[in-house]
Amino acid sequence: MEHHPIGVFDSGFGGLTVLREIERVLPQYDFLYLGDNARTPYGNRSFEVVYAYTLEAIEWLLERGCPLVILACNTASAKALRTIQQRDLPRIAPRARVLGVIRPVAETVGTLTRSGHIGVLATAGTVASDSYRIEILKHFPEVTVVQQECPMWVPLVENHECDGAGADFFVGRDIGRLLERDPLVDTLVLGCTHYPLLEERVRAHLPAGIRVVSQGEIVARSLAHYLERHPEISARCSRTGGRALYTSENPAVFDRSAALFYGRPVRSGHICLPNR
Ligand code: DGL
């Protein structure tokens, strides 16, 4: 069988927390990961820029034979996915599919809350897009969704400060702000690829009884169901257990930090974006 990996895209390292979980559930498939580390972070960029960067990355993955691409980045899923699905894909690759990470979480999270109050922690861009609230309310119109941007969390993770006093301060502050606005929240979505690395710290600041929702696991299960429901797509994805990782930064720089997100050592290759 020819090589047709499932593409996984993120603005940088963070999508590796999603890829890790996907691989656990679907180890037989081939995966091609692309991190746009040269242009990260996406979380504070405008709609236009996130859309343009994401489209360039998806085009690269499609050119490499991916029948299916997962946008593992919440910000890209929030700001670029719909336009790419509706406007670009029919033109550039009508048989290919691109899926995001927000919808699978939105479809699940309403079944987990008892109080009907859901909190979402995310980048400023994801919160500004309102995507989590819109998607959750589509599936669970009776719930209340309160969102809190956490602009310092990604830089803290990227600078290996998860265990420091700075992380403790900002995690405590942002959770405090969210719960002050809605003390009835009993289910908390970590709506950013980097936040699983701060999960312990988040739990330390939460009152008892609040459930933390782990995005990677939900996305992995949802992808497995998607492939079952769409045999015409899964038949086009090759299954030799292959993995390849690329970054738009220097691969040595990527490999040094990637293991933190992926859970094991990484050897990446380099590409230029845009790839013209
Ligand atoms: N991957 C991004 C997300 O999940 C976080 C990092 C960034 O801001 O680029 O929103």
Residues whose N, C-alpha, C, O or C-beta is under 5 A from the ligand:
A	BS01	DGL	S11 G14 T40 P41 Y42 G43 A72 C73 N74 T75 T123 V154 G191 C192 T193
